[in-house]
Amino acid sequence: MKRLTITALCLLTSLVACGTSTRPPSTLPAIEKLFTVDSTNADGFSLAGDVVFSQEYTRAAGYTGVLNGYDLTTGQVRLRLLYTDQLPGTREMVVAGDRYGPQEVIAGSGVYVSRYLDDGGAAIRVTSQDGTRVQIVRLPKAKESYFSLQQMTVLGDLLLVPTIHAVYAYSLSELAGFSGTPTPRWQHEFTPPADGSYTVSDVQVDAVTGQTYVLNYVELSRENVRLFLHAYRQDGTEIWQQEVTGPAPLYLGAKMTVGEGRIVVFQGAGRMAAFDSAGTAVWKASSLCQENGDQNSTYAQIQQHTIFFSPGGSSALCAFNLTDGTRKWTFDPNGAGFMNRFVVVRGVLYDSNGTLYALDTATGNVLAKTGVDPSAELGGGTVLYDQPRNQLLVWADKLWAFKPIR
């Protein structure tokens, strides 16, 4: 028993201090696989309550999409929603998964809400949990493009639906009524300058303060782009706005992450900036994880006074100190990139690039790893955490479920 205790301490402290190699030992515990769902032509998935949704598509007779909802306990299909032959004549110009079905589904108040498109433009689709009732809710801005729709999020009873031109806030309980024509509780449609454009780049919420943050560009020319951060109350009232960066060249895809009283903005060109909930700038720093890292964060999360993120176009995962923006560690497996979401569960960060890695959040050291799907067409993967069943959901061309190591 005493020998096991010493071994355990060595795993929790520096490998060098224990007199071992920095290479992870071959005896690291395997991650238990629970079930696999073969989702042919799958194009991403999302977790909504006790169902995980994976969208599929086929090119026969135009693009036809199917959104399958899998039971998280059995892996069996509980709900199937069809998306058929929308916008004929333009379908050859785009990847089907970008046009059909949602990239995410949100569960709340007894309904699922997903992004939707037909020849009337972009909308949201509200479906009852048993799939028997469906309502298409048109966004107020006429003929809004599907490509304008961005990641939805929930704050209490509010469903926030951002596009690149506006943010709409709907009541989930009203949508669950399936009656009348639901209208937003509030909305902000941003009017561009006469000779320029206005683009909403990201929307995040802080469940602790009840504030919604909107990050957007005002572009007068490619060399004259300003980036702003806005804060709104739950009723849509603007609290403050701050300019993140003044006139500068355009860097598309600025993102942010919110948590522990901070809003961290990845503003492009390898830079990031932190603000507190009152809008005061706290620090600015470099966000580069590696010399060839991309400009912006693909996905980021704040936990344990640390900013974890994966830069777009690189193979690295990074951890930066939330207090001052200094780098804590970088993990780079020198393989396919970490292209999507990761999760942090009880001090362990899980991410997949075809291999599922379990990293110590304090050091970045590998605690465990396992091959997810060597035959997967996509190198990257998405990892979500199903808390009620304590399982990790991993998409890497197929859908897998694993037990966390702690």
HELIX and SHEET records of a PDB file:
HELIX    1   1 LYS A    2  LEU A   12  1                                  11    
HELIX    2   2 ARG A   91  MET A   93  5                                   3    
HELIX    3   3 ALA A   96  ARG A   99  1                                   4    
HELIX    4   4 TYR A  146  SER A  148  5                                   3    
HELIX    5   5 LEU A  172  LEU A  175  1                                   4    
SHEET    1   A 4 LYS A  33  VAL A  37  0                                        
SHEET    2   A 4 LEU A 399  PHE A 402 -1                                        
SHEET    3   A 4 GLN A 391  TRP A 395 -1                                        
SHEET    4   A 4 THR A 382  ASP A 386 -1                                        
SHEET    1   B 4 PHE A  45  ALA A  48  0                                        
SHEET    2   B 4 VAL A  51  THR A  58 -1                                        
SHEET    3   B 4 THR A  64  ASP A  71 -1                                        
SHEET    4   B 4 VAL A  77  THR A  84 -1                                        
SHEET    1   C 4 VAL A 105  GLY A 108  0                                        
SHEET    2   C 4 VAL A 111  ASP A 118 -1                                        
SHEET    3   C 4 GLY A 121  SER A 128 -1                                        
SHEET    4   C 4 VAL A 134  ARG A 138 -1                                        
SHEET    1   D 4 THR A 153  LEU A 155  0                                        
SHEET    2   D 4 LEU A 158  PRO A 162 -1                                        
SHEET    3   D 4 ALA A 166  SER A 171 -1                                        
SHEET    4   D 4 TRP A 186  GLU A 189 -1                                        
SHEET    1   E 4 SER A 197  ASP A 206  0                                        
SHEET    2   E 4 GLN A 211  SER A 221 -1                                        
SHEET    3   E 4 ASN A 224  TYR A 232 -1                                        
SHEET    4   E 4 GLU A 238  ALA A 248 -1                                        
SHEET    1   F 4 LYS A 255  GLY A 259  0                                        
SHEET    2   F 4 ARG A 262  GLY A 268 -1                                        
SHEET    3   F 4 ARG A 271  ASP A 276 -1                                        
SHEET    4   F 4 ALA A 281  SER A 286 -1                                        
SHEET    1   G 4 SER A 297  GLN A 303  0                                        
SHEET    2   G 4 THR A 306  PRO A 311 -1                                        
SHEET    3   G 4 LEU A 317  ASN A 321 -1                                        
SHEET    4   G 4 ARG A 327  PHE A 331 -1                                        
SHEET    1   H 4 VAL A 343  VAL A 345  0                                        
SHEET    2   H 4 VAL A 348  SER A 352 -1                                        
SHEET    3   H 4 THR A 355  ASP A 360 -1                                        
SHEET    4   H 4 VAL A 366  GLY A 371 -1                                        
END                                                                             
